[in-house]
Amino acid sequence: MSVDKTKGGITYRYNFVLKGRRFSRSTGKTTKREALKVEAEAKKEALALMSSGATQKVEMTLDQAASLYWHEVAKFTATAGTCQTQMIMLLDIIGEHTLINNIDNAIVARFVSKRRGMKDKRYKDQKTAPLISPASVNREIELLRRILLRVADIHKAPIQFVRFSKHKLAEPDAPDRVLTIDEEEALLAQLVPHAVAPVAFLLLIGQRKTNCLTVDWSQIDLQGRTINFKVKSKKFAEGRNIRVPINEDLLLLLVRMGPKKSGPVFTFDPDICPCSYCKRNPGKPIIDIRTTFKAACRRAGISEDFRIHDIRHTTGSRILALTGDLKAAQDYLGHASIESTLRYAKHATQKKLEVMDKLTQMRDKSRAKVAQIGDIKIIENS
């Protein structure tokens, strides 16, 4: 038997396959025993229908289609939690009992219109909370597109043609920027002592904040000069393995911290930092440094829109500026796709200047050649 309920769900669902056809629906029951009885009845009805040779048009609700996508695809990905939240929003606004064959451009347009006017629920004070971002609305539309295309392709359910690209909202460029060397030195000087090592580590490694702050000594091989990370992946729920080398600066940083066989690398230490966090949480892992980081940026005169994640952008941009090698930057940063690395190319100002200088040199040579040819012609005519 196969009944279960999604995380946070109240009622059980059945989900079984008979003769190559999948049946999935809410049982409406809150106990597993009652849900199993409903599933058994559903199987009897399905077998009777198939045995009679009767053909039935495949009609599926959005709730059924979303359930199939969840069980077959979404729950095995690294972004399963986000996907589940997006599904709940789709079901709430469009309606879980809406037939997918009825979902058309008008329904999608109404969803976008209502969703873009809603406030971001991540903020505690909903009165002052900003509206949901265009990017969030677009991700939900994209999820709806994937759900519909999959049930149409795999389960042969009829759907309408929807121009999803026409419904997506314009997304502003991310407010990412890179640190100059002077700004980096000022930032490190203004940080409280317990945050200096994590930020320096971020600048050297170039990985995501979560990967860096949660790094364990068991991931670090000082003899082999490598650090093993698990990075997010859309294809694998457990993530992808990437290996980052340890250079001399990073080795010195790690040695000063006192290497261990295992345990969190970054912890609160009242012996090196007199702040209240270290006094209250001695030996506990440092999970987040956003407040400290923002305060240090303000004291260092760095713009308010500079985020911790922009340290990763800084490292990526510096790699491209120094090497001009997109593949090397992709491998170092752990990007699954080269398209993700291309965004750092816009910060490589030095490379742009080199190109501009070469264009100027080309124009100068061309003018000199034309002038020389003109002189020869004048001589020949005379």
Sequence and secondary structure as in RCSB ss.txt:
>XXXX:A:sequence
MSVDKTKGGITYRYNFVLKGRRFSRSTGKTTKREALKVEAEAKKEALALMSSGATQKVEMTLDQAASLYWHEVAK
FTATAGTCQTQMIMLLDIIGEHTLINNIDNAIVARFVSKRRGMKDKRYKDQKTAPLISPASVNREIELLRRILLR
VADIHKAPIQFVRFSKHKLAEPDAPDRVLTIDEEEALLAQLVPHAVAPVAFLLLIGQRKTNCLTVDWSQIDLQGR
TINFKVKSKKFAEGRNIRVPINEDLLLLLVRMGPKKSGPVFTFDPDICPCSYCKRNPGKPIIDIRTTFKAACRRA
GISEDFRIHDIRHTTGSRILALTGDLKAAQDYLGHASIESTLRYAKHATQKKLEVMDKLTQMRDKSRAKVAQIGD
IKIIENS
>XXXX:A:secstr
  EE  TT SS EEEEEETTEEEEEE   SSHHHHHHHHHHHHHHHHHHHHTT       BHHHHHHHHHHHTGG
GSTTHHHHHHHHHHHHHHH TT BGGG  HHHHHHHHHHHTTSB TTSS TTT  B  HHHHHHHHHHHHHHHHH
HHHHS        HHHH             HHHHHHHHHHS HHHHHHHHHHHHH   HHHHHT BGGGEETTTT
EEEEEE  SS TT EEEEEE  HHHHHHHHHT   SSSBSSB  TTT  SHHHHHSTT B    HHHHHHHHHHT
T  TT  THHHHHHHHHHHHHHH  HHHHHHHHT SSHHHHHGGGGG HHHHHHHHHHHHHHHHHHHHHHHHHHH
HHHHHH 
